[in-house]
Amino acid sequence: MSDKQKPGPRSNPGAGLNILIVDDEANIRKTLAMALEVEGHRVVSVSNGRDGLQQASLHAFDLLFLDLRLGTEKGTDFIADFIAGSPWIKIVIITAYASVETAVEAMRLGAVDYLPKPFTPEQVRGIAARALETKRAEAGVAALGAAADKDDAGTDLDSKSNGMQRALTLARQVAPTDAGVLIRGESGTGKSVLARLIHTWSARAARPFGVVSCPSLSAELLESELFGHARGAFTGALRDHPGRIAANDGGTLFLDEIGDLPVQVQPKLLRFLQEHEYERVGESATRKADIRILAASNLDLDALAKTGRFREDLLYRLNVVQIELPPLRERAEDIPLLAHRFLAFYAGKNQRQFHGFTEEAMQTMKAHAWQGNIRELRNVIERASIIARGPRIGLAELGLKPGNGEGPVHVGADVSLDKLEEAHIRHILAAAKSLDEAARILGIDAATLWRRRKKYGI
């Protein structure tokens, strides 16, 4: 039986840990819970291993105090099952029979520490404090890794543009709440950067921030990535997978390009947004998680809803607050700031020194249409920083043509097929993560793409 049910949504998810106590002595459970709750931790306690596993299957716990002797059972017999269902959990063995052999065996099975009986409240709080410090350090490493990997390196959303300033002001206003936010804007305008800033400005900043790219996975894999799956749920499911929702419990999950979310996955996401409940693929047990969902799209979701490709009720849930990011061509006053910031970033990365841009290069950048927005600008500056031989970046290094400020070319415009093809290839190259991906999207091989780039001077 559980002595205490898990509290509801937390006002400050970063303040403490979710802790599970498994001990067959009621007094021990009560003593541990009192010592931990006074420090702001949230505690659930049960009397046996099976109930402990059931609680762990329903909630995401950071720390587990597990008694070595549970009646006729051994606590160490449950360690593997706890870790299989919750790979992130830190396990501390409670024992009245402390010995080197006990500690070694527990550590070998996956425990991180052990607590000998009799213990003091200070010892308990010390273990929890170390676990909290470790969790925050792991979250920091994950955030640094994500920052290093994301394609927005070297920039932020500082802007002189009124439109961008309005977007940032609204983002700061909504960040402290748990309201759903839908970020709209063309590809490359900085939607993922803004989502990360909203998380950073929120009370969940110390908790995990996860990203799921909706177009990158099939419906089956995307459902598993979000909600997790049980071992054997499908071919290749060799072990339990907790899913991004469980892994980011207490934090924020950003769903990038939500307009590409498969129709069959949309009802499950809607249910989670409404009830904070879900099931893993291949399981019937209902789980709960306290998580904030942010979403972004470069598609017209209202139009998709009218055609049945996107659920209207899901759109309402996601779009409590809408933030629109203007394209770069509408904020030309920001181009010098961004260009110099990118140049400084790549100069440091490549151990180069630059003295800025020539006047011709800067004027051409300010007049350019930037169909790929900030991402295209970043790609152009990165290339220029690599091939430049002198201290200043000129027009030749940028690879842009003077007078290319006529605005975006679109289907039906009064332009030649070559001009239309060039514009389309530039747009795809600006948004794609690699030349191979661009060739795949365009439906041509790498050699053909190389010839097209040579033809148009891209």
Order of alpha helices (4+ residues) and beta strands (2+ residues): beta-alpha-beta-alpha-beta-beta-beta-alpha-beta-alpha-beta-alpha-alpha-beta-alpha-beta-alpha-alpha-beta-alpha-beta-beta-beta-alpha-alpha-beta-alpha-alpha-alpha-alpha-alpha-alpha-alpha
